[in-house]
Amino acid sequence: MKKFKRYLVTSALPYANGPVHIGHLAGVYIPSDIYVRYLRLRGEDVISVCGSDEHGVPITIKARQEGVSPQDIVDKYHNIIKDSFKRLGMSFDIYSRTTSPVHHKTASDFFRTLYDKGEFIEKTTMQYYDEEAGQFLADRYIVGTCPHCQNDRAYGDQCEKCGSTLSPIDLINPRSAITGSVPVMKETTHWFLPLDKHEAFLRRWILEGHKEWKVNVYGQCKSWLDLGLQPRAVSRDLDWGIPVPVEGAEGKVLYVWFDAPIGYISATKELTPDWEKYWKDEETKMVHFIGKDNIVFHCIVFPSMLRAHGGYILPENVPANEFLNLEGEKISTSRNWAVWLHEYLDEFPGKEDVLRYVLCANAPETKDNDFTWRDFQARNNNELVAVLGNFVNRALVLTHKYYAGRVPECGTLTDYDRDILSELPTIKKSLEEDIENFRFREALKEAMNIARLGNKYLADTEPWKVYKTDPERVKTILNVALQITASIAIGIEPFMPFTAEKILKLLQVDHFGWDRLGDTDLLAAGHEIGTPVLLFEKIEDSTIEAQLKKLADTKKANMAKEAGHKIEPQKESIVFDDFNRMDIRSATILAAEKIAKTKKLLKLTIDTGIDKRTIVSGIAEYYTPESLVGRQVLVLINLEPRELKGVLSEGMILMAQDPSGKMVLLSPVDKVGNGTMIG
């Protein structure tokens, strides 16, 4: 494995259109901080950069919703996020923002360099335009009906209900999110980065050169490369963002996914005049910590940008976690279904490390995981209180009881003493391997194993009994226990920095370097330790019940809001001939099967009474294939056929959506013959 002189660690820039929640922490920021703190303990030259992503459509949407300017929005949430990170103990060397003058200049210069080198393609395309608002519509400003699951609130880039990636032209009945009017298609010119030009290099660099990357990262990159890369737009028609720095680009700004990763460079520039050695020296190891929804941008788009520019290093690794759910449901900022960091810090003062511990112990490293308040309570009470806190407290209390709070001398070690101490270097080696390979859940287990080892040692040696007959032996036992306590402070520091600091304060010593973990002379005989205090306290049922009630109230509010939203005004009147053109018939489902590589879509074979045909429907979330066979349904049979995921769909199943968002099949109350016309 190559040895690097220095490390540059970046953490995905959070959007400044809302606070940070536990999903962000588990996916990106806790892993990043663990890695950086470990490298610092090793004495490595490392800088950690992050900042607020303050451009893009989500910012302008939030500003429009709140009736304020985009700058007001980013100022508000940048400060909330920055303060929350600080309170949680995130050890960024700099937390910057993409509205800073340094970033504006850096991003503009970066674009201009690529433009002058001829690295862009200039293309004129048709894009939706809102004539009432007098502006082109970014993907998120276009809403309509999803062609896969019939959700009538899908965005132009994604349906948040079924998860399908969309293009605005995929939407049925598209409308402007600004005015509600039907948009028109209008010509507009943009600049595109030809990713296909870099495809051969990316294949060699990723698929051959980085097989050690996490399976989800490597697999998603391979999938994109196997499909073939296409030019990607790097500009947008918006009035909020960094203006495209070329003539004739009035009203156009840099696309946020071109702008945002350059924020890592501009933040480094703000931090140090020696920024180039972290970005342009092959002796630097660059690591991007991101969520899985950012994989393509950090592994394919940004490296292509850096390569097109020239002179920059590329990331050595891009560890990305999966998603964290909350109480069995997907975290949703729009539905307020989240545990917000700033609220947690206010409601659980002094329990920063409890959250850090739980989110690491339950991190979605290989698959989506679930955060529950009951698990949070159990891990605090059964692990932090009963294992870690219990051992440290016993070691210190016994030292005060028998030796007036001074570290006793270590006498002759028994074979058992040596066996216990010999496990520390083994734990240390495992810790290092796990952290350096981004297995933070396993690493945390190893760090806690030091405390488990200490508990076992005290339970087996029983110093409170031995003291009655052999107080000299107890000196050795407690010396060993205190050396283990000092090693705990080293081992847990990357994961729980506040707790490590408390232990060091109790021991009345300064920080140790990582290399000293497992040493048996961390505390000298005669050294005076502080008065014992509990590191953790139990979390009572009432505290957890209050949090569960808070979520229950949120769910009730969402259901009421969604139910109210469903009562929509009557649509524009139609004449009878319009209705008469719709051919709705009763039909029976003969067969049903899931469509490969999709989560929502089912392929249905339908007997319409006229013929047997195939219809694709996005109902796999609500109905199993087995439950549908033999069921009679209503079908719009003269809908123009459309290919979905390689399957030709010849019609549409009629459905309704209940207040919770569940899709429900519509069926005749009484059995009728297939092909019976509805009307």
MOLINWO-V306741 format. One record per residue. N is the residue number from 1. RES is the residue in one letter. SS is DSSP state (H for helix, E for strand, - for the rest). PHI is phi in whole degrees, 0 to 359 (* if undefined). Layout:
# MOLINWO-V306741
n:N res:RES ss:SS phi:PHI
n:N res:RES ss:SS phi:PHI
This chain:
# MOLINWO-V306741
n:1 res:M ss:- phi:*
n:2 res:K ss:- phi:294
n:3 res:K ss:- phi:266
n:4 res:F ss:- phi:254
n:5 res:K ss:- phi:282
n:6 res:R ss:E phi:207
n:7 res:Y ss:E phi:229
n:8 res:L ss:E phi:241
n:9 res:V ss:E phi:246
n:10 res:T ss:E phi:247
n:11 res:S ss:E phi:239
n:12 res:A ss:- phi:312
n:13 res:L ss:- phi:285
n:14 res:P ss:- phi:288
n:15 res:Y ss:E phi:296
n:16 res:A ss:- phi:271
n:17 res:N ss:- phi:243
n:18 res:G ss:- phi:179
n:19 res:P ss:- phi:287
n:20 res:V ss:- phi:270
n:21 res:H ss:E phi:240
n:22 res:I ss:H phi:296
n:23 res:G ss:H phi:295
n:24 res:H ss:H phi:298
n:25 res:L ss:H phi:296
n:26 res:A ss:H phi:291
n:27 res:G ss:H phi:280
n:28 res:V ss:H phi:232
n:29 res:Y ss:H phi:280
n:30 res:I ss:H phi:295
n:31 res:P ss:H phi:302
n:32 res:S ss:H phi:299
n:33 res:D ss:H phi:292
n:34 res:I ss:H phi:301
n:35 res:Y ss:H phi:297
n:36 res:V ss:H phi:294
n:37 res:R ss:H phi:297
n:38 res:Y ss:H phi:297
n:39 res:L ss:H phi:298
n:40 res:R ss:H phi:295
n:41 res:L ss:H phi:298
n:42 res:R ss:- phi:283
n:43 res:G ss:- phi:83
n:44 res:E ss:- phi:281
n:45 res:D ss:E phi:279
n:46 res:V ss:E phi:220
n:47 res:I ss:E phi:235
n:48 res:S ss:E phi:241
n:49 res:V ss:E phi:240
n:50 res:C ss:E phi:201
n:51 res:G ss:E phi:171
n:52 res:S ss:E phi:274
n:53 res:D ss:E phi:271
n:54 res:E ss:- phi:246
n:55 res:H ss:- phi:241
n:56 res:G ss:- phi:104
n:57 res:V ss:H phi:297
n:58 res:P ss:H phi:304
n:59 res:I ss:H phi:292
n:60 res:T ss:H phi:292
n:61 res:I ss:H phi:296
n:62 res:K ss:H phi:298
n:63 res:A ss:H phi:296
n:64 res:R ss:H phi:295
n:65 res:Q ss:H phi:296
n:66 res:E ss:H phi:265
n:67 res:G ss:- phi:69
n:68 res:V ss:- phi:230
n:69 res:S ss:- phi:276
n:70 res:P ss:H phi:304
n:71 res:Q ss:H phi:296
n:72 res:D ss:H phi:298
n:73 res:I ss:H phi:297
n:74 res:V ss:H phi:291
n:75 res:D ss:H phi:297
n:76 res:K ss:H phi:298
n:77 res:Y ss:H phi:280
n:78 res:H ss:H phi:301
n:79 res:N ss:H phi:292
n:80 res:I ss:H phi:297
n:81 res:I ss:H phi:295
n:82 res:K ss:H phi:300
n:83 res:D ss:H phi:294
n:84 res:S ss:H phi:297
n:85 res:F ss:H phi:300
n:86 res:K ss:H phi:298
n:87 res:R ss:H phi:294
n:88 res:L ss:H phi:280
n:89 res:G ss:- phi:91
n:90 res:M ss:- phi:294
n:91 res:S ss:- phi:256
n:92 res:F ss:- phi:300
n:93 res:D ss:- phi:285
n:94 res:I ss:E phi:207
n:95 res:Y ss:E phi:240
n:96 res:S ss:E phi:260
n:97 res:R ss:E phi:204
n:98 res:T ss:- phi:275
n:99 res:T ss:- phi:266
n:100 res:S ss:- phi:288
n:101 res:P ss:H phi:302
n:102 res:V ss:H phi:297
n:103 res:H ss:H phi:291
n:104 res:H ss:H phi:304
n:105 res:K ss:H phi:292
n:106 res:T ss:H phi:297
n:107 res:A ss:H phi:293
n:108 res:S ss:H phi:297
n:109 res:D ss:H phi:297
n:110 res:F ss:H phi:297
n:111 res:F ss:H phi:300
n:112 res:R ss:H phi:297
n:113 res:T ss:H phi:298
n:114 res:L ss:H phi:295
n:115 res:Y ss:H phi:297
n:116 res:D ss:H phi:294
n:117 res:K ss:- phi:278
n:118 res:G ss:- phi:75
n:119 res:E ss:- phi:274
n:120 res:F ss:E phi:254
n:121 res:I ss:E phi:250
n:122 res:E ss:E phi:263
n:123 res:K ss:E phi:228
n:124 res:T ss:E phi:256
n:125 res:T ss:E phi:230
n:126 res:M ss:E phi:267
n:127 res:Q ss:E phi:221
n:128 res:Y ss:E phi:296
n:129 res:Y ss:E phi:225
n:130 res:D ss:E phi:267
n:131 res:E ss:- phi:290
n:132 res:E ss:- phi:291
n:133 res:A ss:- phi:279
n:134 res:G ss:- phi:70
n:135 res:Q ss:E phi:208
n:136 res:F ss:E phi:290
n:137 res:L ss:- phi:252
n:138 res:A ss:- phi:294
n:139 res:D ss:H phi:309
n:140 res:R ss:H phi:284
n:141 res:Y ss:H phi:265
n:142 res:I ss:E phi:242
n:143 res:V ss:E phi:235
n:144 res:G ss:E phi:181
n:145 res:T ss:E phi:268
n:146 res:C ss:- phi:292
n:147 res:P ss:- phi:287
n:148 res:H ss:- phi:265
n:149 res:C ss:- phi:239
n:150 res:Q ss:- phi:66
n:151 res:N ss:- phi:296
n:152 res:D ss:- phi:273
n:153 res:R ss:- phi:237
n:154 res:A ss:E phi:285
n:155 res:Y ss:E phi:271
n:156 res:G ss:- phi:288
n:157 res:D ss:- phi:244
n:158 res:Q ss:E phi:195
n:159 res:C ss:- phi:263
n:160 res:E ss:- phi:286
n:161 res:K ss:- phi:278
n:162 res:C ss:- phi:257
n:163 res:G ss:- phi:83
n:164 res:S ss:- phi:291
n:165 res:T ss:E phi:279
n:166 res:L ss:- phi:233
n:167 res:S ss:- phi:246
n:168 res:P ss:H phi:307
n:169 res:I ss:H phi:287
n:170 res:D ss:H phi:283
n:171 res:L ss:- phi:293
n:172 res:I ss:E phi:270
n:173 res:N ss:E phi:54
n:174 res:P ss:E phi:294
n:175 res:R ss:E phi:213
n:176 res:S ss:E phi:284
n:177 res:A ss:- phi:284
n:178 res:I ss:- phi:274
n:179 res:T ss:- phi:246
n:180 res:G ss:- phi:84
n:181 res:S ss:- phi:281
n:182 res:V ss:- phi:279
n:183 res:P ss:- phi:283
n:184 res:V ss:E phi:246
n:185 res:M ss:E phi:270
n:186 res:K ss:E phi:216
n:187 res:E ss:E phi:290
n:188 res:T ss:E phi:209
n:189 res:T ss:E phi:251
n:190 res:H ss:E phi:219
n:191 res:W ss:E phi:255
n:192 res:F ss:E phi:237
n:193 res:L ss:E phi:269
n:194 res:P ss:- phi:284
n:195 res:L ss:H phi:300
n:196 res:D ss:H phi:299
n:197 res:K ss:H phi:296
n:198 res:H ss:H phi:258
n:199 res:E ss:H phi:299
n:200 res:A ss:H phi:298
n:201 res:F ss:H phi:297
n:202 res:L ss:H phi:299
n:203 res:R ss:H phi:299
n:204 res:R ss:H phi:294
n:205 res:W ss:H phi:294
n:206 res:I ss:H phi:270
n:207 res:L ss:H phi:290
n:208 res:E ss:H phi:257
n:209 res:G ss:- phi:266
n:210 res:H ss:- phi:224
n:211 res:K ss:- phi:290
n:212 res:E ss:- phi:278
n:213 res:W ss:- phi:298
n:214 res:K ss:- phi:302
n:215 res:V ss:H phi:303
n:216 res:N ss:H phi:293
n:217 res:V ss:H phi:288
n:218 res:Y ss:H phi:300
n:219 res:G ss:H phi:295
n:220 res:Q ss:H phi:292
n:221 res:C ss:H phi:297
n:222 res:K ss:H phi:299
n:223 res:S ss:H phi:298
n:224 res:W ss:H phi:296
n:225 res:L ss:H phi:293
n:226 res:D ss:H phi:293
n:227 res:L ss:H phi:284
n:228 res:G ss:- phi:91
n:229 res:L ss:- phi:280
n:230 res:Q ss:- phi:236
n:231 res:P ss:- phi:303
n:232 res:R ss:E phi:236
n:233 res:A ss:E phi:296
n:234 res:V ss:- phi:241
n:235 res:S ss:E phi:222
n:236 res:R ss:E phi:218
n:237 res:D ss:E phi:273
n:238 res:L ss:- phi:214
n:239 res:D ss:- phi:251
n:240 res:W ss:- phi:232
n:241 res:G ss:- phi:149
n:242 res:I ss:- phi:270
n:243 res:P ss:E phi:303
n:244 res:V ss:- phi:295
n:245 res:P ss:- phi:275
n:246 res:V ss:- phi:223
n:247 res:E ss:- phi:293
n:248 res:G ss:- phi:79
n:249 res:A ss:- phi:247
n:250 res:E ss:- phi:299
n:251 res:G ss:- phi:80
n:252 res:K ss:E phi:239
n:253 res:V ss:E phi:233
n:254 res:L ss:E phi:294
n:255 res:Y ss:- phi:300
n:256 res:V ss:H phi:301
n:257 res:W ss:H phi:278
n:258 res:F ss:H phi:270
n:259 res:D ss:H phi:290
n:260 res:A ss:H phi:299
n:261 res:P ss:H phi:295
n:262 res:I ss:H phi:295
n:263 res:G ss:H phi:300
n:264 res:Y ss:H phi:296
n:265 res:I ss:H phi:291
n:266 res:S ss:H phi:295
n:267 res:A ss:H phi:295
n:268 res:T ss:H phi:295
n:269 res:K ss:H phi:298
n:270 res:E ss:H phi:295
n:271 res:L ss:H phi:285
n:272 res:T ss:- phi:211
n:273 res:P ss:- phi:292
n:274 res:D ss:- phi:270
n:275 res:W ss:H phi:302
n:276 res:E ss:H phi:295
n:277 res:K ss:H phi:291
n:278 res:Y ss:H phi:273
n:279 res:W ss:H phi:247
n:280 res:K ss:- phi:231
n:281 res:D ss:- phi:255
n:282 res:E ss:- phi:295
n:283 res:E ss:- phi:275
n:284 res:T ss:E phi:262
n:285 res:K ss:E phi:260
n:286 res:M ss:E phi:259
n:287 res:V ss:E phi:231
n:288 res:H ss:E phi:260
n:289 res:F ss:E phi:262
n:290 res:I ss:E phi:216
n:291 res:G ss:E phi:269
n:292 res:K ss:H phi:293
n:293 res:D ss:H phi:282
n:294 res:N ss:H phi:252
n:295 res:I ss:H phi:302
n:296 res:V ss:H phi:299
n:297 res:F ss:H phi:292
n:298 res:H ss:H phi:273
n:299 res:C ss:H phi:257
n:300 res:I ss:H phi:239
n:301 res:V ss:H phi:289
n:302 res:F ss:H phi:297
n:303 res:P ss:H phi:301
n:304 res:S ss:H phi:295
n:305 res:M ss:H phi:298
n:306 res:L ss:H phi:296
n:307 res:R ss:H phi:292
n:308 res:A ss:H phi:296
n:309 res:H ss:H phi:291
n:310 res:G ss:- phi:91
n:311 res:G ss:- phi:92
n:312 res:Y ss:- phi:257
n:313 res:I ss:- phi:281
n:314 res:L ss:- phi:246
n:315 res:P ss:- phi:296
n:316 res:E ss:- phi:278
n:317 res:N ss:E phi:206
n:318 res:V ss:- phi:224
n:319 res:P ss:- phi:292
n:320 res:A ss:E phi:230
n:321 res:N ss:E phi:273
n:322 res:E ss:- phi:276
n:323 res:F ss:- phi:263
n:324 res:L ss:E phi:255
n:325 res:N ss:E phi:266
n:326 res:L ss:E phi:234
n:327 res:E ss:- phi:50
n:328 res:G ss:- phi:84
n:329 res:E ss:E phi:235
n:330 res:K ss:E phi:298
n:331 res:I ss:- phi:297
n:332 res:S ss:E phi:223
n:333 res:T ss:- phi:290
n:334 res:S ss:- phi:293
n:335 res:R ss:- phi:260
n:336 res:N ss:- phi:59
n:337 res:W ss:E phi:267
n:338 res:A ss:- phi:196
n:339 res:V ss:- phi:254
n:340 res:W ss:E phi:279
n:341 res:L ss:H phi:301
n:342 res:H ss:H phi:296
n:343 res:E ss:H phi:288
n:344 res:Y ss:H phi:302
n:345 res:L ss:H phi:298
n:346 res:D ss:H phi:286
n:347 res:E ss:H phi:273
n:348 res:F ss:- phi:233
n:349 res:P ss:- phi:299
n:350 res:G ss:- phi:81
n:351 res:K ss:- phi:246
n:352 res:E ss:H phi:300
n:353 res:D ss:H phi:289
n:354 res:V ss:H phi:297
n:355 res:L ss:H phi:294
n:356 res:R ss:H phi:302
n:357 res:Y ss:H phi:296
n:358 res:V ss:H phi:295
n:359 res:L ss:H phi:292
n:360 res:C ss:H phi:283
n:361 res:A ss:H phi:298
n:362 res:N ss:- phi:245
n:363 res:A ss:- phi:296
n:364 res:P ss:- phi:278
n:365 res:E ss:- phi:287
n:366 res:T ss:- phi:240
n:367 res:K ss:- phi:203
n:368 res:D ss:- phi:299
n:369 res:N ss:E phi:239
n:370 res:D ss:E phi:237
n:371 res:F ss:E phi:268
n:372 res:T ss:- phi:231
n:373 res:W ss:H phi:292
n:374 res:R ss:H phi:293
n:375 res:D ss:H phi:293
n:376 res:F ss:H phi:304
n:377 res:Q ss:H phi:295
n:378 res:A ss:H phi:296
n:379 res:R ss:H phi:293
n:380 res:N ss:H phi:296
n:381 res:N ss:H phi:286
n:382 res:N ss:H phi:269
n:383 res:E ss:H phi:244
n:384 res:L ss:H phi:289
n:385 res:V ss:H phi:286
n:386 res:A ss:H phi:281
n:387 res:V ss:H phi:253
n:388 res:L ss:H phi:292
n:389 res:G ss:H phi:298
n:390 res:N ss:H phi:297
n:391 res:F ss:H phi:295
n:392 res:V ss:H phi:300
n:393 res:N ss:H phi:295
n:394 res:R ss:H phi:297
n:395 res:A ss:H phi:299
n:396 res:L ss:H phi:285
n:397 res:V ss:H phi:297
n:398 res:L ss:H phi:294
n:399 res:T ss:H phi:295
n:400 res:H ss:H phi:291
n:401 res:K ss:H phi:293
n:402 res:Y ss:H phi:262
n:403 res:Y ss:H phi:228
n:404 res:A ss:- phi:55
n:405 res:G ss:- phi:78
n:406 res:R ss:E phi:246
n:407 res:V ss:- phi:296
n:408 res:P ss:- phi:285
n:409 res:E ss:- phi:290
n:410 res:C ss:- phi:269
n:411 res:G ss:- phi:272
n:412 res:T ss:- phi:287
n:413 res:L ss:- phi:281
n:414 res:T ss:- phi:276
n:415 res:D ss:H phi:301
n:416 res:Y ss:H phi:293
n:417 res:D ss:H phi:303
n:418 res:R ss:H phi:295
n:419 res:D ss:H phi:297
n:420 res:I ss:H phi:298
n:421 res:L ss:H phi:295
n:422 res:S ss:H phi:290
n:423 res:E ss:H phi:282
n:424 res:L ss:H phi:298
n:425 res:P ss:H phi:299
n:426 res:T ss:H phi:293
n:427 res:I ss:H phi:297
n:428 res:K ss:H phi:300
n:429 res:K ss:H phi:296
n:430 res:S ss:H phi:296
n:431 res:L ss:H phi:303
n:432 res:E ss:H phi:298
n:433 res:E ss:H phi:297
n:434 res:D ss:H phi:292
n:435 res:I ss:H phi:294
n:436 res:E ss:H phi:291
n:437 res:N ss:- phi:252
n:438 res:F ss:- phi:62
n:439 res:R ss:- phi:258
n:440 res:F ss:H phi:286
n:441 res:R ss:H phi:298
n:442 res:E ss:H phi:294
n:443 res:A ss:H phi:298
n:444 res:L ss:H phi:297
n:445 res:K ss:H phi:300
n:446 res:E ss:H phi:295
n:447 res:A ss:H phi:298
n:448 res:M ss:H phi:290
n:449 res:N ss:H phi:296
n:450 res:I ss:H phi:295
n:451 res:A ss:H phi:292
n:452 res:R ss:H phi:297
n:453 res:L ss:H phi:298
n:454 res:G ss:H phi:296
n:455 res:N ss:H phi:298
n:456 res:K ss:H phi:297
n:457 res:Y ss:H phi:298
n:458 res:L ss:H phi:293
n:459 res:A ss:H phi:296
n:460 res:D ss:H phi:282
n:461 res:T ss:H phi:272
n:462 res:E ss:- phi:46
n:463 res:P ss:H phi:299
n:464 res:W ss:H phi:295
n:465 res:K ss:H phi:269
n:466 res:V ss:H phi:295
n:467 res:Y ss:- phi:301
n:468 res:K ss:- phi:294
n:469 res:T ss:- phi:245
n:470 res:D ss:- phi:214
n:471 res:P ss:H phi:298
n:472 res:E ss:H phi:295
n:473 res:R ss:H phi:295
n:474 res:V ss:H phi:294
n:475 res:K ss:H phi:303
n:476 res:T ss:H phi:294
n:477 res:I ss:H phi:301
n:478 res:L ss:H phi:285
n:479 res:N ss:H phi:298
n:480 res:V ss:H phi:298
n:481 res:A ss:H phi:298
n:482 res:L ss:H phi:289
n:483 res:Q ss:H phi:295
n:484 res:I ss:H phi:295
n:485 res:T ss:H phi:301
n:486 res:A ss:H phi:296
n:487 res:S ss:H phi:293
n:488 res:I ss:H phi:300
n:489 res:A ss:H phi:302
n:490 res:I ss:H phi:286
n:491 res:G ss:H phi:293
n:492 res:I ss:H phi:267
n:493 res:E ss:- phi:303
n:494 res:P ss:- phi:298
n:495 res:F ss:- phi:267
n:496 res:M ss:- phi:228
n:497 res:P ss:H phi:296
n:498 res:F ss:H phi:292
n:499 res:T ss:H phi:291
n:500 res:A ss:H phi:301
n:501 res:E ss:H phi:295
n:502 res:K ss:H phi:297
n:503 res:I ss:H phi:295
n:504 res:L ss:H phi:298
n:505 res:K ss:H phi:293
n:506 res:L ss:H phi:297
n:507 res:L ss:H phi:279
n:508 res:Q ss:- phi:58
n:509 res:V ss:- phi:224
n:510 res:D ss:- phi:275
n:511 res:H ss:- phi:295
n:512 res:F ss:- phi:259
n:513 res:G ss:- phi:282
n:514 res:W ss:H phi:301
n:515 res:D ss:H phi:298
n:516 res:R ss:H phi:271
n:517 res:L ss:- phi:301
n:518 res:G ss:- phi:97
n:519 res:D ss:- phi:295
n:520 res:T ss:- phi:259
n:521 res:D ss:- phi:232
n:522 res:L ss:- phi:292
n:523 res:L ss:- phi:239
n:524 res:A ss:- phi:281
n:525 res:A ss:- phi:301
n:526 res:G ss:- phi:92
n:527 res:H ss:- phi:296
n:528 res:E ss:E phi:270
n:529 res:I ss:- phi:260
n:530 res:G ss:- phi:278
n:531 res:T ss:- phi:287
n:532 res:P ss:- phi:297
n:533 res:V ss:- phi:223
n:534 res:L ss:- phi:287
n:535 res:L ss:- phi:285
n:536 res:F ss:- phi:223
n:537 res:E ss:- phi:232
n:538 res:K ss:- phi:296
n:539 res:I ss:- phi:260
n:540 res:E ss:- phi:279
n:541 res:D ss:H phi:301
n:542 res:S ss:H phi:298
n:543 res:T ss:H phi:295
n:544 res:I ss:H phi:290
n:545 res:E ss:H phi:297
n:546 res:A ss:H phi:294
n:547 res:Q ss:H phi:291
n:548 res:L ss:H phi:293
n:549 res:K ss:H phi:295
n:550 res:K ss:H phi:300
n:551 res:L ss:H phi:291
n:552 res:A ss:H phi:298
n:553 res:D ss:H phi:296
n:554 res:T ss:H phi:297
n:555 res:K ss:H phi:296
n:556 res:K ss:H phi:298
n:557 res:A ss:H phi:296
n:558 res:N ss:H phi:295
n:559 res:M ss:H phi:296
n:560 res:A ss:H phi:295
n:561 res:K ss:H phi:295
n:562 res:E ss:H phi:292
n:563 res:A ss:H phi:295
n:564 res:G ss:H phi:294
n:565 res:H ss:H phi:296
n:566 res:K ss:H phi:289
n:567 res:I ss:- phi:277
n:568 res:E ss:- phi:266
n:569 res:P ss:- phi:296
n:570 res:Q ss:- phi:299
n:571 res:K ss:- phi:287
n:572 res:E ss:- phi:303
n:573 res:S ss:- phi:298
n:574 res:I ss:- phi:237
n:575 res:V ss:- phi:270
n:576 res:F ss:H phi:301
n:577 res:D ss:H phi:297
n:578 res:D ss:H phi:297
n:579 res:F ss:H phi:294
n:580 res:N ss:H phi:295
n:581 res:R ss:- phi:286
n:582 res:M ss:- phi:278
n:583 res:D ss:- phi:256
n:584 res:I ss:E phi:257
n:585 res:R ss:E phi:229
n:586 res:S ss:E phi:282
n:587 res:A ss:E phi:208
n:588 res:T ss:E phi:239
n:589 res:I ss:E phi:279
n:590 res:L ss:E phi:270
n:591 res:A ss:E phi:207
n:592 res:A ss:E phi:213
n:593 res:E ss:E phi:208
n:594 res:K ss:E phi:288
n:595 res:I ss:- phi:271
n:596 res:A ss:- phi:305
n:597 res:K ss:- phi:66
n:598 res:T ss:- phi:229
n:599 res:K ss:- phi:259
n:600 res:K ss:- phi:249
n:601 res:L ss:- phi:267
n:602 res:L ss:E phi:241
n:603 res:K ss:E phi:263
n:604 res:L ss:E phi:250
n:605 res:T ss:E phi:260
n:606 res:I ss:E phi:243
n:607 res:D ss:E phi:263
n:608 res:T ss:- phi:270
n:609 res:G ss:- phi:87
n:610 res:I ss:- phi:266
n:611 res:D ss:- phi:201
n:612 res:K ss:E phi:249
n:613 res:R ss:E phi:219
n:614 res:T ss:E phi:254
n:615 res:I ss:E phi:230
n:616 res:V ss:E phi:262
n:617 res:S ss:E phi:225
n:618 res:G ss:- phi:272
n:619 res:I ss:- phi:239
n:620 res:A ss:- phi:296
n:621 res:E ss:- phi:288
n:622 res:Y ss:- phi:245
n:623 res:Y ss:- phi:224
n:624 res:T ss:- phi:278
n:625 res:P ss:H phi:305
n:626 res:E ss:H phi:296
n:627 res:S ss:H phi:285
n:628 res:L ss:H phi:265
n:629 res:V ss:- phi:298
n:630 res:G ss:- phi:90
n:631 res:R ss:- phi:278
n:632 res:Q ss:E phi:268
n:633 res:V ss:E phi:223
n:634 res:L ss:E phi:253
n:635 res:V ss:E phi:228
n:636 res:L ss:E phi:277
n:637 res:I ss:- phi:266
n:638 res:N ss:- phi:256
n:639 res:L ss:- phi:288
n:640 res:E ss:- phi:303
n:641 res:P ss:- phi:303
n:642 res:R ss:E phi:216
n:643 res:E ss:E phi:273
n:644 res:L ss:E phi:235
n:645 res:K ss:- phi:52
n:646 res:G ss:- phi:82
n:647 res:V ss:E phi:244
n:648 res:L ss:E phi:281
n:649 res:S ss:E phi:260
n:650 res:E ss:- phi:244
n:651 res:G ss:- phi:140
n:652 res:M ss:E phi:219
n:653 res:I ss:E phi:285
n:654 res:L ss:- phi:279
n:655 res:M ss:E phi:219
n:656 res:A ss:E phi:235
n:657 res:Q ss:E phi:241
n:658 res:D ss:- phi:279
n:659 res:P ss:- phi:303
n:660 res:S ss:- phi:280
n:661 res:G ss:- phi:99
n:662 res:K ss:- phi:288
n:663 res:M ss:E phi:272
n:664 res:V ss:E phi:236
n:665 res:L ss:E phi:292
n:666 res:L ss:- phi:261
n:667 res:S ss:- phi:225
n:668 res:P ss:- phi:298
n:669 res:V ss:- phi:295
n:670 res:D ss:- phi:253
n:671 res:K ss:- phi:297
n:672 res:V ss:- phi:230
n:673 res:G ss:- phi:289
n:674 res:N ss:- phi:300
n:675 res:G ss:- phi:95
n:676 res:T ss:- phi:296
n:677 res:M ss:E phi:284
n:678 res:I ss:E phi:255
n:679 res:G ss:- phi:166
